[in-house]
Amino acid sequence: MKPTDHPTVAHGKLGILMMSLGTPDAPTYGAVRKYLAEFLSDPRVVETPRLIWLPILHGPILTFRSGKSAKAYAKIWDTERNESPLRTYARSQAEKLQAAFGDAAEVEWAFRYGTPSTKDGLTRLREKGCDRILLFALYPQYSATTTATAYEKAFDVMRDMRWMPSVRTVPAYFDTLEYPSALAASVRDSLSELDWEPEKILASYHSIPRAYWDKGDPYPCHCFKTSRLLNDALDLPEGKLVTSFQSRVGPTEWVQPYTDKTVEQMARDGIKKLAVLAPAFSQDCLETLEEINMELRETFLENGGTHFHYIPCLNDTEQGMWVLESVARNELKGWLG
């Protein structure tokens, strides 16, 4: 028996922390600047030496980019909930995964940048008595700029914990049985709503600087393989599915082919009907809803295209949750009874 004066300490539970990139708290200059300052000061995101990069970041970049990004966020902002779609989907994914696991695990969600923070999520799980935690970074393909920095932040937080939990991390899951199958199903379902057939389907992935790939980041390889698996699952004719990379910034060479240039050339070459999906994103966000469904649509139509369709991310759909639950259960083997 415990001594009568033994402190009450919650323990013995299993936890899952769903980790996404993050979002500003509001579509305003100040909120976006705060978010970008945290994001772009991460040395895994921008590898330029700090003494060179930080003065540039806190000078011209944050000064000018914050206002431009705030206007972009305002285009997709959910005014009824007063939050970005990414926050809505991140919360819903965690709630649905909690319902799927029931009492077997505690599920929380957090952002690498912004609120709720990684520290917030881990603190909530420890307060609930979770001494075994699965860190689940919601990136199907691995990159040091996404997956690695998410887990690194969690380890930084745990360094200051008095009772550090046992931890597992979810690896890239683009080549699991479930992910390409769910992705293909979402493509079929979305295209079935159209009264026209796309001539090309474009899989657009967030890019990284070419130098990162040269140094060994496997992300582009994971993206190209994702497209091959998706192409096989859809059984498409050769050449119908095209892979490209979006969201490059600055004069540095990024992984190619570039999405905007690819779409512009497609339209000029006579492609009239195009469908686009973003297989690197688990939740619809600024890069999908504004950059693809607004800016890229405009680029295609201005250059001669006539029909453009954006295929949403898996988000919190039944197909998307099947993937997340399957991946989590696989990584919890031996822990989950």
C-alpha positions in Angstrom: 0.0 0.0 0.0 1.0 3.6 -0.6 1.9 5.7 2.4 -0.9 8.0 3.5 1.2 11.0 2.7 2.2 9.8 -0.8 1.5 12.5 -3.4 -1.2 11.8 -6.0 0.5 11.5 -9.4 -1.5 10.6 -12.5 0.3 7.9 -14.5 -0.1 4.7 -16.5 -1.9 6.2 -19.5 -1.1 6.1 -23.2 -1.1 9.4 -25.1 -1.0 10.5 -28.8 0.0 14.0 -29.8 -1.1 15.1 -33.3 1.4 17.6 -34.6 0.8 20.0 -37.4 2.8 22.9 -38.8 0.7 25.7 -37.4 -1.2 28.9 -38.2 -1.5 32.5 -37.1 -4.1 33.3 -34.5 -5.6 36.0 -36.8 -5.3 37.2 -40.4 -3.6 40.4 -39.3 -0.2 41.9 -39.8 0.8 41.5 -36.1 -0.4 37.9 -35.7 1.1 36.8 -39.0 4.4 38.5 -38.2 4.6 36.7 -34.9 3.9 33.4 -36.6 6.4 33.9 -39.4 9.1 35.0 -37.0 8.8 31.7 -35.1 8.5 29.7 -38.3 11.3 31.3 -40.3 13.8 31.5 -37.4 13.8 27.7 -37.1 17.3 26.6 -38.2 15.8 23.4 -39.7 13.6 25.5 -42.0 16.2 28.0 -43.0 19.7 26.7 -42.7 21.5 30.0 -43.4 23.9 30.9 -40.5 22.0 32.8 -37.8 24.3 35.8 -37.8 23.4 36.4 -41.5 19.8 35.2 -41.5 18.2 36.8 -38.4 18.9 40.4 -39.3 17.5 39.8 -42.8 14.5 38.0 -41.3 13.6 40.6 -38.7 14.3 43.4 -41.2 12.9 43.3 -44.7 11.4 39.9 -44.8 9.1 40.1 -41.8 8.3 43.8 -42.6 7.1 43.1 -46.1 6.0 39.4 -46.1 3.8 39.7 -43.1 1.4 42.1 -44.7 1.2 40.1 -47.9 0.6 36.8 -46.0 -2.0 38.5 -43.8 -4.0 39.4 -47.0 -3.7 35.8 -48.2 -4.9 34.4 -44.9 -7.8 36.8 -44.9 -9.0 35.2 -48.2 -9.4 31.7 -46.6 -10.2 32.7 -43.0 -13.3 31.1 -41.4 -15.0 34.3 -40.1 -17.7 32.3 -38.3 -15.2 30.3 -36.2 -12.7 33.1 -36.4 -9.9 30.7 -37.2 -8.0 29.2 -40.2 -9.2 26.0 -41.8 -6.0 24.3 -40.7 -6.9 24.8 -37.1 -10.4 23.6 -37.7 -9.2 20.4 -39.3 -6.4 19.8 -36.8 -8.8 20.0 -33.9 -11.4 17.8 -35.7 -8.8 15.1 -36.6 -7.8 14.9 -32.9 -11.4 14.7 -31.7 -12.2 11.9 -34.2 -9.1 10.0 -33.4 -10.0 10.3 -29.7 -13.4 8.9 -30.5 -11.8 6.0 -32.4 -9.5 5.1 -29.5 -11.9 5.7 -26.7 -10.4 5.0 -23.2 -7.4 3.2 -24.7 -5.5 6.5 -25.3 -5.6 10.2 -24.7 -5.4 12.3 -27.9 -4.2 15.9 -28.0 -3.2 18.2 -30.8 -0.6 20.9 -31.1 1.3 23.1 -33.6 5.0 23.4 -34.2 4.6 27.1 -34.6 1.8 29.1 -33.0 -0.9 28.0 -30.5 -1.6 25.5 -29.1 2.1 24.9 -28.8 4.0 21.6 -28.6 4.6 22.4 -25.0 0.9 22.9 -24.4 0.0 19.5 -26.0 2.7 17.5 -24.1 1.8 19.2 -20.8 -1.9 18.3 -21.2 -1.0 14.7 -21.9 1.3 14.5 -18.8 -1.3 16.1 -16.6 -3.7 13.3 -17.8 -1.2 10.7 -16.6 0.3 9.7 -20.0 3.8 8.3 -19.4 3.9 6.7 -22.9 3.4 9.1 -25.7 3.2 8.7 -29.5 4.3 11.8 -31.3 2.4 11.9 -34.6 3.7 14.5 -37.1 1.1 14.8 -39.8 3.5 14.8 -42.7 3.1 11.8 -45.1 6.6 12.4 -46.5 9.6 13.0 -44.3 11.6 16.2 -44.4 14.0 17.8 -41.9 12.0 21.0 -42.4 8.7 19.4 -41.2 8.9 16.0 -39.5 12.3 16.4 -37.9 11.7 19.9 -36.5 8.3 18.8 -35.0 9.9 16.0 -33.1 13.0 18.0 -32.2 10.7 20.6 -30.6 9.0 17.9 -28.6 12.3 16.6 -27.3 13.3 20.2 -26.4 10.1 20.5 -24.3 10.7 17.1 -22.6 14.2 18.1 -21.6 12.6 20.3 -18.9 10.1 17.7 -17.7 10.6 16.3 -14.2 9.0 12.9 -15.2 9.8 12.4 -18.8 7.5 10.0 -20.7 8.6 7.2 -22.9 8.2 8.3 -26.5 7.7 6.9 -30.0 7.6 8.9 -33.2 5.6 8.2 -36.3 7.8 7.8 -39.5 6.8 8.9 -43.0 3.7 7.0 -44.0 3.3 7.8 -47.7 4.1 4.2 -48.7 1.8 2.4 -46.2 -1.1 0.4 -47.7 -3.6 2.9 -46.4 -2.3 6.3 -47.6 -2.1 5.9 -51.4 -5.4 3.9 -51.3 -7.2 6.7 -49.4 -5.6 9.3 -51.7 -6.8 7.5 -54.8 -10.3 7.1 -53.3 -10.4 10.9 -52.6 -9.4 11.6 -56.2 -12.1 9.4 -57.6 -14.7 10.8 -55.3 -13.8 14.4 -56.1 -13.6 13.9 -59.8 -16.9 12.0 -59.9 -18.6 15.3 -58.9 -17.5 16.9 -62.2 -19.3 16.9 -65.5 -16.0 17.0 -67.3 -12.9 14.8 -67.4 -9.5 16.4 -66.6 -6.8 16.0 -69.3 -4.1 16.1 -66.7 -4.0 15.5 -62.9 -1.3 17.5 -61.1 0.1 16.3 -57.8 1.6 19.5 -56.3 4.0 19.1 -53.3 5.4 21.8 -51.1 9.0 22.3 -52.2 12.3 22.5 -50.4 15.6 24.2 -51.5 17.5 22.0 -53.9 20.5 22.2 -51.5 18.6 20.3 -48.8 18.0 17.4 -51.2 21.6 17.4 -52.2 22.6 17.2 -48.5 20.4 14.1 -48.1 16.9 15.1 -47.2 14.7 12.3 -48.7 11.6 14.5 -49.1 11.6 14.8 -52.9 12.2 11.1 -53.3 9.2 10.4 -51.0 7.1 12.8 -53.1 8.0 11.2 -56.4 7.2 7.8 -55.0 3.9 9.0 -53.6 2.9 10.0 -57.1 4.0 6.6 -58.5 1.9 4.8 -55.9 -1.0 7.1 -56.5 -0.7 6.5 -60.3 -0.7 2.8 -59.7 -3.7 3.0 -57.4 -5.7 5.0 -60.0 -4.4 2.9 -62.9 -3.9 6.1 -65.0 -2.6 6.1 -68.5 1.1 7.2 -68.8 1.6 10.9 -68.6 -1.8 11.8 -67.1 -0.5 12.3 -63.6 2.2 15.0 -63.3 4.3 15.8 -60.3 5.5 19.4 -59.4 6.6 21.4 -56.4 5.1 24.7 -55.1 5.8 27.5 -52.6 9.4 28.4 -53.5 10.7 31.6 -52.0 13.6 33.8 -53.0 16.3 33.4 -55.7 17.6 30.1 -54.4 17.0 27.0 -56.6 14.3 24.8 -55.2 13.3 21.3 -56.1 11.7 21.2 -59.6 9.6 21.1 -61.6 7.9 24.3 -60.2 4.1 24.1 -60.0 3.3 27.5 -61.3 5.6 27.2 -64.3 4.3 23.7 -65.0 0.7 24.8 -65.0 1.4 27.9 -67.1 3.1 25.7 -69.7 0.3 23.1 -69.7 -2.2 25.8 -70.5 0.0 27.3 -73.3 0.5 23.8 -74.7 -3.3 23.4 -75.1 -4.3 21.6 -72.0 -7.8 22.9 -71.2 -9.0 20.8 -68.3 -6.8 20.3 -65.1 -7.3 18.8 -61.7 -4.9 19.4 -58.9 -4.3 17.8 -55.5 -1.7 18.4 -52.7 -0.6 15.0 -51.4 2.0 16.4 -48.9 -0.7 18.2 -46.8 -2.8 16.4 -44.2 -5.1 19.4 -43.8 -6.2 22.1 -46.2 -4.4 25.4 -45.4 -3.0 28.6 -47.0 -0.8 26.7 -49.4 -3.7 24.6 -50.8 -6.8 26.9 -50.5 -5.1 30.2 -51.5 -2.0 29.3 -53.4 -3.5 26.4 -55.4 -7.2 26.9 -55.5 -7.0 30.7 -56.1 -3.6 31.7 -57.4 -2.8 28.6 -59.5 -6.4 28.5 -60.8 -5.9 32.1 -62.0 -2.6 31.2 -63.6 -4.1 28.3 -65.5 -7.2 30.2 -66.8 -5.2 33.3 -67.7 -2.9 31.2 -69.9 -5.7 29.4 -71.9 -7.1 26.8 -69.6 -10.9 26.5 -69.3 -11.6 24.1 -66.5 -9.7 23.9 -63.2 -10.6 21.7 -60.2 -8.9 21.5 -56.8 -9.1 18.1 -55.0 -9.2 18.7 -51.2 -6.8 17.2 -48.8 -7.9 14.1 -46.8 -8.6 16.4 -43.8 -10.9 14.8 -41.3 -12.9 12.7 -43.9 -13.6 9.0 -43.3 -10.8 8.1 -45.7 -8.4 10.5 -44.0 -9.2 9.3 -40.5 -8.8 5.7 -41.6 -5.2 6.5 -42.6 -4.4 8.3 -39.3 -6.0 5.6 -37.1 -4.3 2.8 -39.0 -0.9 4.5 -38.8 -1.3 5.2 -35.1 -2.4 1.7 -34.2 0.6 0.2 -36.2 3.1 2.4 -34.3 1.5 1.6 -30.9 1.9 -2.1 -31.2 3.2 -3.5 -27.9 1.8 -0.5 -26.0 -1.8 -0.7 -27.0 -3.6 -3.7 -25.5 
